[in-house]
């Protein structure tokens, strides 16, 4: 490419193409995977793990946390090699083109999941993904790069669509290493109707939740790798952030809550040894309830989420 503007124009040819062939989870949904997720994130809602309680609930049995949606077909790159660029592997071809120009790092930035049907033990989940948009170059706290948006449909083996996701990641060149700031978390917007939840960002939580979600990106478990990529330390991944938002709302709403949608945007990283502070407010209540959840840490705003639920 002669310039970054040439690259920005060239990559638009990938928009609208399937990211790759459809994926099918290597295993059916099982209770151990659900239990590992709940243990890693501290989610104690009994409909996820207590069979007797779940049988008496509106669900009639164990269900998976809705925020696990992305994990079922998330590829484990330790055992499944990344696909080679080719006509049927548009995302791999796009990433190869960006890597060739120095944009060789990845971090997630946004996730919006819609939940259409409960996922239960025994379900075999498949997914179909399309490249929905590419914007850039943009300069952020971690470096310069391109935002890539993917849209995915998640399908049970009987053909039922159980959920959808719009997911955005940043493919970037690392900036010089940042140093984590210290100091108290800033005040959350007043008027919160949900109790504040403070969650220490221990290395154990960050690593365990990354493993439970099937995400083995070194940014979330390898300090040397994270610092070489321009981060101050390992930090919480977006799947786990989504899970903690789900845990927070679930603890408030109770086990009969039905999640409809979680849309979140990440801000500053949740680095190890910091504290995530979640606060929520009911924005609209009717047949369904819409909540705004704000997460802060010592660096500032780390996540903003809109959560739509159906309350019992």
C-alpha positions as CSV (number, residue, x, y, z in Angstrom):
1,X,0.0,0.0,0.0
2,X,1.2,3.5,-0.8
3,X,-0.4,5.0,2.2
4,X,-2.7,4.3,5.1
5,X,-5.5,5.9,3.2
6,X,-5.0,3.4,0.4
7,X,-5.3,0.7,3.0
8,X,-8.5,2.2,4.4
9,X,-10.0,2.1,1.0
10,X,-8.8,-1.3,0.1
11,X,-10.2,-3.1,3.1
12,X,-13.7,-1.9,2.4
13,X,-14.0,-4.7,-0.2
14,X,-14.4,-7.1,2.8
15,X,-17.6,-5.5,4.1
16,X,-20.7,-7.6,3.6
17,X,-18.8,-10.9,3.1
18,X,-19.1,-13.9,5.4
19,X,-16.2,-13.8,7.8
20,X,-15.6,-17.5,7.2
21,X,-17.5,-20.8,7.1
22,X,-20.2,-21.4,9.7
23,X,-18.9,-22.7,13.0
24,X,-20.3,-25.5,15.2
25,X,-19.3,-25.8,18.8
26,X,-17.0,-28.8,19.4
27,X,-19.2,-30.0,22.4
28,X,-22.8,-29.6,23.5
29,X,-23.6,-27.2,26.2
30,X,-22.9,-28.9,29.5
31,X,-23.3,-28.0,33.2
32,X,-19.6,-28.1,33.9
33,X,-18.9,-25.3,31.4
34,X,-21.7,-23.3,33.0
35,X,-20.4,-24.0,36.5
36,X,-16.9,-23.0,35.5
37,X,-18.1,-19.7,34.1
38,X,-20.2,-18.9,37.2
39,X,-17.3,-19.8,39.5
40,X,-14.9,-17.6,37.6
41,X,-17.2,-14.6,37.6
42,X,-18.8,-15.1,41.0
43,X,-22.3,-15.4,39.5
44,X,-24.4,-17.3,42.1
45,X,-27.8,-17.1,40.4
46,X,-29.2,-20.5,41.2
47,X,-31.0,-21.2,37.9
48,X,-27.5,-21.7,36.4
49,X,-26.2,-24.3,38.8
50,X,-28.9,-25.6,41.2
51,X,-31.0,-28.3,39.4
52,X,-33.7,-28.5,42.1
53,X,-34.2,-24.7,42.2
54,X,-34.1,-24.4,38.4
55,X,-36.8,-27.1,38.0
56,X,-39.1,-25.0,40.2
57,X,-38.3,-21.7,38.3
58,X,-40.0,-20.3,35.1
59,X,-37.2,-22.1,33.2
60,X,-38.1,-25.6,34.3
61,X,-34.4,-26.6,34.5
62,X,-30.9,-25.4,34.3
63,X,-30.1,-22.7,31.7
64,X,-26.8,-21.1,30.7
65,X,-26.1,-17.5,31.6
66,X,-27.2,-15.6,28.5
67,X,-24.0,-13.6,28.5
68,X,-22.1,-16.9,27.7
69,X,-23.6,-16.7,24.1
70,X,-20.2,-15.9,22.4
71,X,-18.3,-18.6,24.3
72,X,-20.0,-21.6,22.7
73,X,-18.3,-21.3,19.3
74,X,-15.3,-19.2,20.4
75,X,-12.3,-20.9,18.8
76,X,-9.5,-22.1,21.1
77,X,-6.4,-21.0,19.2
78,X,-4.2,-23.3,21.3
79,X,-5.7,-26.3,19.6
80,X,-7.4,-24.8,16.5
81,X,-5.0,-23.0,14.2
82,X,-6.1,-19.6,12.9
83,X,-7.6,-20.0,9.4
84,X,-5.4,-19.3,6.3
85,X,-6.5,-16.4,4.1
86,X,-8.5,-17.4,1.1
87,X,-11.8,-16.9,-0.8
88,X,-13.9,-18.6,2.0
89,X,-11.9,-16.9,4.8
90,X,-12.6,-13.2,4.4
91,X,-11.7,-12.3,8.0
92,X,-8.4,-14.1,7.8
93,X,-7.6,-12.4,4.5
94,X,-8.5,-9.0,6.0
95,X,-6.4,-9.6,9.1
96,X,-3.4,-10.7,6.9
97,X,-3.7,-7.5,4.9
98,X,-3.7,-5.4,8.1
99,X,-0.8,-7.3,9.7
100,X,1.3,-6.8,6.6
101,X,0.9,-3.1,7.2
102,X,1.9,-3.4,10.9
103,X,-1.6,-3.6,12.4
104,X,-0.9,-6.8,14.2
105,X,-2.5,-6.4,17.6
106,X,-6.2,-7.0,18.6
107,X,-8.4,-5.8,21.5
108,X,-12.2,-5.9,21.8
109,X,-14.1,-2.6,22.2
110,X,-17.9,-3.1,21.9
111,X,-20.4,-6.0,22.2
112,X,-24.2,-6.0,21.7
113,X,-25.9,-9.3,22.3
114,X,-29.6,-10.0,21.9
115,X,-31.1,-13.1,23.5
116,X,-34.0,-14.9,21.7
117,X,-34.2,-18.3,23.5
118,X,-32.6,-19.9,26.5
119,X,-29.6,-22.1,26.0
120,X,-29.7,-25.3,27.9
121,X,-27.4,-28.3,28.6
122,X,-27.5,-30.6,25.6
123,X,-27.9,-27.8,23.1
124,X,-25.3,-27.8,20.2
125,X,-24.7,-24.2,19.1
126,X,-23.5,-23.1,15.7
127,X,-22.7,-19.6,14.5
128,X,-22.6,-17.6,11.2
129,X,-20.6,-14.4,11.1
130,X,-20.5,-11.5,8.6
131,X,-18.1,-8.6,8.3
132,X,-20.4,-5.7,8.9
133,X,-18.1,-2.7,8.9
134,X,-14.5,-1.4,8.9
135,X,-13.5,2.1,10.0
136,X,-10.2,3.8,10.4
137,X,-7.5,4.6,10.8
138,X,-8.2,5.8,14.3
139,X,-5.8,6.7,17.2
140,X,-6.7,5.5,20.7
141,X,-5.0,5.0,24.1
142,X,-3.4,1.8,22.9
143,X,-2.3,2.8,19.4
144,X,-3.4,3.5,15.8
145,X,-5.6,1.1,13.9
146,X,-8.9,0.0,12.4
147,X,-12.2,-0.9,14.0
148,X,-13.7,-4.1,12.6
149,X,-17.4,-4.9,13.3
150,X,-18.7,-8.5,13.0
151,X,-22.4,-9.6,13.1
152,X,-23.0,-13.1,14.3
153,X,-26.2,-15.3,14.5
154,X,-26.1,-18.2,17.0
155,X,-28.3,-21.2,16.1
156,X,-29.3,-24.4,18.0
157,X,-29.0,-27.7,16.2
158,X,-32.8,-27.7,15.4
159,X,-32.3,-24.4,13.5
160,X,-33.7,-22.1,16.2
161,X,-31.8,-18.8,16.4
162,X,-31.0,-18.4,20.1
163,X,-29.3,-15.0,19.9
164,X,-27.3,-12.5,17.9
165,X,-24.2,-10.4,18.5
166,X,-22.7,-7.3,17.0
167,X,-19.0,-7.3,18.0
168,X,-16.3,-4.7,17.4
169,X,-12.6,-5.1,17.8
170,X,-9.6,-2.8,17.2
171,X,-6.7,-4.0,15.1
172,X,-3.8,-1.8,15.8
173,X,-0.1,-0.9,16.0
174,X,1.0,-0.7,19.6
175,X,1.7,2.7,21.0
176,X,4.4,3.2,23.6
177,X,3.7,1.5,26.9
178,X,1.2,3.2,29.2
179,X,1.5,3.4,33.0
180,X,-1.6,2.7,35.1
181,X,-2.7,5.6,37.2
182,X,-3.6,5.4,40.9
183,X,-6.2,7.0,43.0
184,X,-9.9,6.6,44.0
185,X,-12.5,5.8,41.4
186,X,-14.5,8.8,40.2
187,X,-18.1,9.2,41.4
188,X,-20.8,7.4,39.4
189,X,-23.8,9.4,38.1
190,X,-26.2,10.0,40.9
191,X,-29.7,8.5,41.2
192,X,-28.6,4.9,41.0
193,X,-31.4,2.5,41.9
194,X,-29.3,-0.6,42.0
195,X,-26.8,-1.2,44.8
196,X,-23.2,-0.6,43.9
197,X,-21.1,-3.7,43.4
198,X,-17.3,-3.5,43.8
199,X,-15.2,-6.3,42.3
200,X,-11.5,-6.5,42.8
201,X,-9.6,-7.1,39.6
202,X,-7.4,-9.9,40.9
203,X,-5.1,-11.6,38.4
204,X,-7.0,-14.8,39.3
205,X,-10.3,-13.3,38.3
206,X,-8.9,-11.9,35.0
207,X,-7.1,-15.2,34.1
208,X,-9.8,-17.6,35.3
209,X,-12.6,-15.7,33.5
210,X,-10.6,-15.5,30.3
211,X,-10.1,-19.3,30.4
212,X,-13.7,-19.9,31.2
213,X,-14.7,-17.9,28.2
214,X,-12.3,-19.7,25.9
215,X,-10.2,-16.6,25.2
216,X,-6.5,-17.3,25.4
217,X,-5.3,-13.9,24.1
218,X,-2.1,-13.1,26.0
219,X,-3.5,-9.6,26.8
220,X,-5.6,-11.3,29.5
221,X,-3.1,-13.7,31.1
222,X,0.5,-12.8,30.1
223,X,1.9,-9.6,31.6
224,X,5.0,-9.5,29.3
225,X,2.8,-9.9,26.2
226,X,0.3,-7.2,27.4
227,X,3.1,-4.7,28.1
228,X,4.7,-5.4,24.7
229,X,1.3,-4.6,23.2
230,X,1.2,-1.2,25.0
231,X,-0.8,-2.1,28.0
232,X,0.3,-1.6,31.6
233,X,-0.7,-5.1,32.8
234,X,-3.1,-7.9,31.9
235,X,-6.7,-6.7,31.8
236,X,-10.3,-8.1,31.8
237,X,-11.6,-9.3,28.5
238,X,-14.9,-8.2,26.9
239,X,-16.6,-11.5,27.3
240,X,-15.9,-11.5,31.1
241,X,-17.0,-7.8,31.3
242,X,-20.2,-8.8,29.7
243,X,-20.6,-11.6,32.1
244,X,-20.0,-9.4,35.1
245,X,-22.6,-6.9,33.9
246,X,-25.0,-9.9,33.6
247,X,-24.1,-11.1,37.1
248,X,-24.7,-7.6,38.5
249,X,-28.2,-7.2,36.9
250,X,-29.1,-10.9,37.7
251,X,-28.3,-10.4,41.4
252,X,-30.6,-7.4,41.5
253,X,-33.4,-8.8,39.4
254,X,-33.5,-12.4,40.7
255,X,-33.5,-15.9,39.1
256,X,-36.7,-15.5,37.1
257,X,-35.3,-12.5,35.1
258,X,-35.3,-12.9,31.3
259,X,-32.4,-11.2,29.6
260,X,-33.3,-9.7,26.3
261,X,-30.2,-7.6,25.3
262,X,-26.9,-6.4,26.6
263,X,-25.1,-3.7,24.7
264,X,-21.8,-2.5,26.1
265,X,-18.9,-0.3,25.2
266,X,-15.5,-0.6,26.8
267,X,-13.5,2.5,28.0
268,X,-10.3,2.3,29.9
269,X,-8.9,-1.1,30.7
270,X,-9.7,-3.1,33.9
271,X,-6.1,-3.8,34.8
272,X,-5.1,-6.3,37.4
273,X,-5.0,-5.0,41.0
274,X,-7.6,-2.3,40.3
275,X,-11.3,-2.4,41.4
276,X,-14.3,-2.5,39.1
277,X,-17.2,-0.5,40.5
278,X,-20.6,-1.2,38.9
279,X,-23.6,1.1,39.4
280,X,-27.0,0.9,37.7
281,X,-30.2,2.9,37.2
282,X,-33.6,2.0,35.8
283,X,-34.1,4.1,32.7
284,X,-37.4,2.8,31.6
285,X,-39.9,0.4,33.0
286,X,-43.0,-1.2,31.3
287,X,-43.5,-4.6,29.7
288,X,-39.7,-4.7,29.7
289,X,-37.2,-2.9,31.8
290,X,-34.2,-1.0,30.5
291,X,-31.2,-0.3,32.8
292,X,-28.1,1.6,32.3
293,X,-25.0,0.1,34.0
294,X,-21.8,2.2,34.5
295,X,-18.5,0.6,35.4
296,X,-15.6,2.7,36.7
297,X,-12.1,2.1,38.1
298,X,-9.2,4.2,39.1
299,X,-8.6,5.2,35.5
300,X,-12.1,6.4,34.8
301,X,-15.1,4.9,32.9
302,X,-14.3,1.3,31.9
303,X,-17.7,0.1,30.6
304,X,-21.1,1.6,29.8
305,X,-23.9,-0.8,29.2
306,X,-27.6,-0.8,28.3
307,X,-29.4,-3.9,29.6
308,X,-33.0,-4.9,28.6
309,X,-34.7,-7.5,30.7
310,X,-38.2,-8.9,31.4
311,X,-38.8,-8.9,35.1
312,X,-41.0,-11.6,36.7
